[in-house]
Amino acid sequence: MQGAAILQRVNAVQQGQRGALMPWAAVMFGLGVGLYFALPVEPGIAGYGAAGAIFAIGIALLIWRREVLGPLGIALALMALGLSVAGWRAHSVAGPVIDFRYYGPIEGRIVGIDRSASDAIRLTLDNVRLDDVRNTPLRVRIALHGEQGYIDPEPGAVVMTTGHLSRPGGAAEPGGFDFQRHAWFQSLGGVGYVRAPVVLLAAPEDGATPLFHLRMRISQAIQGQIGGQPGAFAAAVLTGDRSGLEQGPVQDMRDANIAHLLAISGLHVGLLTGFIYGAVRFILALIPPVALRYPIRKWAAVAALASGAFYLALSGGNVATERAFIQVAVMFTAVLLDRRAITLRSVAIAAIIVLARRPETLMSPGFQMSFAATTALVAVFTGLRGVTWMQGWPSWGKWLFALVTSSVVAGVATAPFAAAHFNRIAVYGLAANLVTVPVMGSVVIPCAVLAVMLLPFGLSWVAFAIMEQGLIWILAVAHWIADLPGAVDWVASPPGAILAMIALGAIGMCLWEGRGRWLAALPVVAGLLLWQVSERPSLLVAESGGLVGQMTEQGRALSRERGDGFVAGIWLENDGDPEGQEAAAARIAWSEDGAGQSIDLGPLSLWHGTGRAAAREADRACAAHDIIVLNNTPEDPGPMLQEAAAQTLARLSRSTPGAGAARADQSGPCLIFSPRILAQSGAVAISLHEGALHFDTARAHQGQRLWSPQ
């Protein structure tokens, strides 16, 4: 009897959600994908068998009690399907990964051109050839340093140089961004740099990488018409090619919270297809015989859909562009079928398609921010659809209200993700969006379409000239706002579980029908409160052994002012610290000690040494300190260092992610973190509680996955 009452209660709840359950399908599929990436070990036959069994149970529930247990059955089936699809994708992109430091000739075909964080041009190569390497990676990526300029990098060109390659690095700290996982899904088996000139071996073949070649040719043509950074901005907006953008303007746009204008996303695709739709429909309406006899609205929808498809292909199809196109496709398909165009169902369909094609995008800030903004906007404007208090407003008032509301809603929806991934909140972001987004929509995008239309007549320069003024305005606003005092608030990174809690709560607020949706605000509030009280690791050790950072009252004090700059930047950003490495290294904490430096950790002490001289002092340092960190392994370690290494490995092997880190009282020889040990553990976080050491390692968070070092 009690079971029947429970079923009746479940049926009553889902009846209240009738017509609003479809968007939850994307959530369940995404939870399955997220579960795959959260697993500590790679699923084997037994794991996928269990997923298959859950899928079968879900289908059985759907068939057995469709009305009452059908939604639960579909949810189970979708979660199992999401996990399985993610696993299939991970295996399908598998490729060899370099497991040593390679230096020698590098040959390959250019399939990607972008810029590194240091503003260096980077080339992604396939058809790779390396000297005396048994398992050659499918792709490698090299940053170009030193004297270059002997070739103009061109898609499809075969090039050769001499440089350094190594395995993609792991997370800069335990629980941080896993670059090895990111590289795995890009089939990047090696990353590195070159200082030798890059030379051309063969020009691009006819028909090779045609879309990439067309994209770069259009980008060069645009930058030929619009010079400087406005031209690079135009190329990024219209083709997705960001190789011409310098870090300065990009950083300004991030600090002003208008970096989304650089990404070809819903704003750009929506503006482009909307402009095409309106223009075609307007032109056809001027021809009475056509307008009165034929469905010109549907013809305009087909034209807009075709333009969106071309834009997607030309831009390279990143997550935001793909999501935007799918939503546009659903919207214009609804127009063709005389259905409502913009609903949460279209967002859900887009999410399922994106995740089915590339499940790894779930972990990316692009996916999270793009769908957060879109879901919130559709939910809010759907709720405003029936309001009557705006009916007497003038058109400009409604337009201004929509602009302000969309900017506020999108800003609030993406703020937690932007703060978690980029550790900053743009204080004046709303103002920046209000004065730049209208320019993008009314000047930049229409002029881009007009330029294409005027191209056959040789008059595209007219449209580009007007477009340039809009781009100059946007860049000027970004620079001005970024330079304002207090333009950016820095935020420390939260544990991953907190962001997931906030995201799921926000999804519930958007998708749930009725007053119950406000209960979903509880995990959002709880997540934000937990974020405020969460603590950063007190001491961090880089995977290379070349940098150590101890948290102090002034912020994290780094052991070196140069070296491992990328890792230093990530640590400080995750701390919510705006200072650079040199300033962080100047904080009073470290003392000179022979060939290295030492720091007190309460009752214990740590010594950090770099270079061969420090490695030769390892015995002395081990006798004088409790923990030593080296970036060079001692050539002939004595019995004390051998025992220290064995003890360190034993303790690290007991570490588990987060609060369950291994606890060990310090006794016997020192603990040593050398490159050989750190290669197995990855970056290490060390804390001291009640006289005992606690360890947390990047490898423990990563688990035994396909992309983990074997």
Disulfide bonds with the S-S distance in Angstrom:
Cys622-Cys670 2.09
